[in-house]
Amino acid sequence: MQRVCFLLKVRQDRLSEYRERHAAVWPEMLAALREAGWRNYSLFCRDDGLLVGYLETQDFAAAKAAMARTDVNARWQAEMAPFFEELDGRPDEGMAPLTELFHLE
């Protein structure tokens, strides 16, 4: 299982709405993530907008590609893009994995 962690930056003036949106993720988006192989997916956010994402998957590139082929992901990414700072393109394209340095099992 591949563990993936990434960082993004949510605009502080949109942080409250971003949190609200993630309290009610569309059921079809949740289903698409599961079908694409995203497991144990979590988002954490500081009050300054620093967003940390974590997920587990067999193959991150394949899981991202599977999501990219879905209509629901295109709609979700279009709606989420305005929430982020320093982002060229869609949020899911800005998810550059961090290098894992340590893991305690």
C-alpha positions as CSV (number, residue, x, y, z in Angstrom):
1,M,0.0,0.0,0.0
2,Q,1.3,3.4,-1.0
3,R,0.9,6.2,1.6
4,V,0.6,9.7,0.1
5,C,0.8,13.0,1.9
6,F,0.5,16.4,0.1
7,L,0.2,20.1,1.0
8,L,-2.1,22.8,-0.5
9,K,-2.9,26.3,0.7
10,V,-6.6,27.3,1.2
11,R,-7.3,31.1,1.0
12,Q,-8.0,32.3,4.5
13,D,-11.0,34.3,3.4
14,R,-12.6,31.1,1.9
15,L,-11.6,28.7,4.7
16,S,-14.9,28.6,6.5
17,E,-16.7,27.8,3.2
18,Y,-14.1,25.2,2.3
19,R,-14.7,23.5,5.6
20,E,-18.5,23.5,5.0
21,R,-18.0,22.0,1.6
22,H,-16.0,19.1,3.0
23,A,-18.6,18.5,5.7
24,A,-21.0,17.6,2.9
25,V,-18.9,16.1,0.1
26,W,-21.2,14.9,-2.7
27,P,-22.0,11.2,-2.4
28,E,-21.1,10.5,-6.0
29,M,-17.6,12.1,-5.3
30,L,-17.1,9.8,-2.3
31,A,-18.2,6.8,-4.4
32,A,-15.8,7.8,-7.2
33,L,-12.9,8.1,-4.8
34,R,-13.6,4.7,-3.4
35,E,-13.9,3.1,-6.8
36,A,-10.7,4.7,-7.9
37,G,-8.8,3.1,-5.0
38,W,-8.5,6.0,-2.6
39,R,-8.4,4.6,1.0
40,N,-8.0,6.2,4.4
41,Y,-8.2,9.6,2.8
42,S,-8.1,12.6,5.3
43,L,-7.7,16.3,5.0
44,F,-6.3,18.4,7.9
45,C,-6.2,22.2,7.9
46,R,-4.6,24.9,10.0
47,D,-6.3,28.2,10.7
48,D,-3.9,29.9,8.3
49,G,-5.2,27.7,5.5
50,L,-2.3,25.2,5.3
51,L,-4.0,22.0,4.1
52,V,-2.4,18.5,4.6
53,G,-3.9,15.6,2.8
54,Y,-3.2,11.9,3.4
55,L,-4.4,8.8,1.6
56,E,-3.4,5.2,1.0
57,T,-3.7,3.5,-2.4
58,Q,-2.1,0.7,-4.3
59,D,-0.9,3.1,-7.1
60,F,-1.3,6.9,-6.7
61,A,-0.8,7.7,-10.4
62,A,-3.4,5.1,-11.3
63,A,-5.8,6.4,-8.6
64,K,-5.4,10.0,-9.8
65,A,-5.9,8.9,-13.4
66,A,-9.0,7.0,-12.5
67,M,-10.5,10.1,-10.9
68,A,-9.5,12.3,-13.8
69,R,-11.7,10.2,-16.1
70,T,-14.8,10.9,-14.0
71,D,-17.3,13.7,-14.6
72,V,-17.9,14.2,-10.9
73,N,-14.2,14.9,-10.3
74,A,-14.1,17.5,-13.1
75,R,-17.1,19.2,-11.5
76,W,-15.7,19.0,-8.0
77,Q,-12.3,20.3,-9.0
78,A,-13.8,23.2,-10.9
79,E,-15.8,24.2,-7.8
80,M,-12.8,23.8,-5.4
81,A,-10.1,25.6,-7.5
82,P,-11.1,29.1,-6.4
83,F,-10.5,28.1,-2.7
84,F,-6.7,27.7,-3.2
85,E,-3.7,30.0,-3.2
86,E,-0.8,29.6,-5.6
87,L,-2.4,27.0,-7.7
88,D,-2.1,26.7,-11.5
89,G,-4.8,24.4,-12.7
90,R,-7.0,22.0,-10.7
91,P,-6.4,21.2,-7.0
92,D,-6.0,17.5,-7.8
93,E,-3.2,18.4,-10.2
94,G,-1.4,20.4,-7.5
95,M,-1.2,17.4,-5.1
96,A,2.5,16.8,-5.2
97,P,3.3,14.0,-2.8
98,L,5.8,14.7,0.0
99,T,8.7,12.3,0.4
100,E,8.2,9.9,3.3
101,L,11.1,10.0,5.6
102,F,9.9,7.8,8.5
103,H,7.1,5.4,9.2
104,L,6.4,3.6,12.5
105,E,4.3,0.5,12.0
